[in-house]
Amino acid sequence: MPKYVYRFSEGDKDQKDLLGGKGANLAEMTRLGLPVPPGFTITTDACRAYLADGAVPDELAVQVTTALREMEEELGRQLGAPEDPLLVSVRSGAKFSMPGMMETVLNIGLNDESVLGLAEASSDARFAWDSYRRLIQMFGKTVLDIDGDHFSERLDAKKAERGVTLDYELDVEALKELVAEYKSVVLEYAGIEFPQDPRAQLDMATEAVFRSWNTERAHIYRRREKIPHDLGTAVNVCTMVFGNMGETSGTGVCFTRDPSTGRSGVYGDYLVNAQGEDVVAGI
């Protein structure tokens, strides 16, 4: 049976062909004993098999189940459980960096029940409902191919209605209303209910990352950067670490050289009380 799934504890930095750049480096940091959140990488072989056959390899589902169970046992939580749920991110990770070209979905595992469990476990209902509305928005745009404007227009309207200018100024009631509105957007434009099954969310997000390898913008980027088209992308499934839990959390990006000049030194950007893609989206 082909091995399609590697725990972060199994690989190293020399396996970029198989694990992608991100997966190989996460594995290397885990090997070095750095504090990497538990997770696993679905290999580029799985992506190439999916793109060739138009379907996920049969062995993949079993291997993901095994890796996910090991994560749950290590953390003492279950994906999407009604109480203190395990949530994960799903990110692309090709051998060569392709920033912004492929897909990411955060907060997988949230649904109408687990959002209540997250609110109780974190003692922060606003954070929980903010995370849920973000999941529906990212899932709708990335997995279900809904125009992101349908979500951003409702977010902007909600902020105007509440007389605020920043996302984090919306209170929990406004976020609950947004969740309901976002679910209506999904039903209207995708023709399905937002999936409440956490494993279905994970599987659908994984396929979306595979598909993103062949988007027009990814093809254009690879041609420009002379990256081979047959490499495929790995998929990294990682325990969520939250940047939207208040003023003592945030999200950022850091470089060891100035991206504009190439000058050696630490360069970066960050946002307080934000999550994942906010910092690279210019929010």
N, C-alpha and C positions, 0 to 999 in steps of 0.2 A: 504494500500500500504506500503510495507517495506520501511524504510528510509535508503537509501544507501549513502547519501551525507550529510556531516556536515560542515558548515562553521567553520573556526578556532575560531570564537566567540561563538560557541555553546557547545564545549566540555570542558573536563578538564583532569588532569593527571591520574585520576582513571579509564579512559576508554581505557586502552591499549588493552584489548581483542577486542574491536570494532574498535578503531581508529589506532591501532598499537602504538609502542613506540614514533615514531617521531610525528605522528599526535596528540597524547594525550599531548605531551610536547609542541607542537606549540600552541595547544588550551589553555593549562595552562598559557603559557607566554602571550598569548593574553588576557586571563582573568585577569592577573596581571597588564595589561596596558603597557607591554614592546613593543618596536617598531617592531612588527612582520609584514612582508609584507602580504597583504591580500591574502587569499587562502581558499581552502577547502580540505577535506579528503574524499575519497571514501572508504567505510568500508571494513573490512575483510569479512563481510557477502556477499558483492558483489563479492569478489574474489572467495569465496567458491561456490557461485551460478554459476559463470562462469566456474570454474573447473569441477563442477558436470554436467552441461548441455552443455558445449562446446560453449556457446554463452553468450553475455552480457545480463543481465536481462533487459526486456523491460522498466521497470521503471527508470533504471539508466540514460538513455539518457535524459529524461525529467528533472530529478533532476540535472544533470550536467548543462543543459541549464539554469535552474533557478539560480543555484549558480554562474555560469559564468556571467550571466546578472547582478547579484547583485555586483560582483566584478567590472564589467565594469562601472556600475553607480557610485560606490564608487570612482573609480580612474579617471573617465572621459575619458576613452580610451576603444577601442574595440580590441578584439583578432585579430591580424593580419591585422588591418586596414591599408589602404595605407598611412595614415598620422599619425605619432606618435603612432605606434601600441603598444597594450598591448601584452607582451610576457610572457610565463609561463614556469616553470619547472615541470616535472612529475617525481616523485621519489617514490620508494618502501618504505615501513615502516612497518615491521612486529612487533609483540608484543615484541620479543626478538631481540636484535641487531644481524645482520648477515652481517658484513662489507664486501663489495665487492662481495657479492653472488648474488645480484639481480640488477635491472636495474634503470638507470636514463637517462632522455633525457632533455636537456636544450634548451632554445631559441625557444620553440614551438610558432608558429605564424608567423615566417619569411617565406617569399616567394619572388618571383621576383619583386613584387610591394612593399611589406612592408619593404624590405631591403632599398629601396630608401627613404621611409618615416622615418625609423630609422636613416639613415645617416643625413637627414635634421634636424630632431628633436634634435639629439645629437651633431650636427655640427662636426661629426667625421665619415667620410665615411669608414676609415680603421676599426674602431670598428664594424661598422654595417656589413661589408662584412666578417670580422673575425667571428662574431657571426653566420652568415649564413652558412659559410663553416663548422663550428663546429656542427650546427644542422644537416646538411646533413650527416656528418660523424657519429655522434651518432645515428641518426635515422636509417641510413643504417645498422650499426652494431647491434644495439639493437632491432629494430623493424622488419627489413627485413632480419636479420640473415646473413648479408654479412660479410665475413672475414675482420676483421679490417686492415689486412695487405694491402689490396687493396687501402685503403685510406692513410695509413701511408707511403707507398712506394711513392705515388704521392706527399705527403707533403715533404718527404725527397728529392725527385728529384727536387721539386720547390726551396727548400732552396739551394741545390747545384747549380742549374742553376743561382740563384740570388747571389750566393757567400756569403750567410749568414749561421749562425749556429743555431739561436734561432727562434722559431715561431714568436715572436713579432717583429722580424726584417724584416719580409715580408711586402712589401708596398701594398697599396690598389689594384694596378693593378695585382700583383701576386695573391692576395686573390680572385679577380674576376675570374682569370684564374682557380684557384683551385675549385671554386664553379662550374664552367662549367665542369671541369674534374670529380669532385665528382658526379655530376648529371649523367654523362656518365657511371660511375661505377655502380650507382644504376640501370640504365636502362639495362646495360649488365648483371649484376649478380642477380638482382631481377626480371627483366623482366617487370618492370613498370617504369613510370616516377616518379620522386620525387613529392609527393603530394603537390599541391599548396593551397589546401583548409585548412585553419588553424584548423577548427573543425575536419576534417579528421585526421590531424596530432595528435591532442589531443586524439581522440578516439583510434587510432592505437597504440599510446604510452601507453595508459592505459591498453589495452589488452596485450601488450608486458610485462608490469610489472606483470600482473596476471600470464602470462605464465612462467615468470622467477621463480615463486615459485616452479615449478616442474622441473627445470633444474637439470642435474646430479650433478653439483657442489653444488647446494643448498641442494639436498638430502644428499650428503656426509657430508656437514657441519652440517646439523641438526642431523644426526646420531652421529657424533663425539661429538656434544655439548648437545646431549640428548634433543633436541627441538622437540616437537610433530609435525608430518607431516600434521595434519589436521587443523592447525591454519589459514592458508592463510595469505596474506599480504594486508595491506591497500595501497592506492595510494594517495600521497599528491601532489596537484596541487597548485603551489605558484607563485605569481608575481615574475618575474625575478629581481634580484639585480645583477649588472654586476661587475665582477672583472677584465675584460679585456678592461677597458676604459683608460688605460695609467698608468703612474708611480705612480699615487695617488690612485690606486685601486688594488685589489688583491683577493686571495682566500687562505683560511687556515683551519686548523683543530686544535682543542684545547682540552686538557684533564685536569681534576683536579687531576690526579695522573699520574706518569710516567708509561706508559704502559709496560715498560721493567722490572721495579723493584717494582712497586706498591707503591713507595714512594709518600706521599702526597705533592702536589705542582702543580703549573701551568706548563704544558708541551705542546708543539705544534710545528707546522711547517706551513710555508706560502710561497706563491709565489706572486711576484708583477706582475701586468699586465697579469694575467692568469685567468682561469675560472674553477669553479666547480671541476671536477675530476682530473685536472692537478696535484694538490698537492698530491693526494693519488696514482697517477699513476707513481710518481717518475720522472716527467718531469723536 
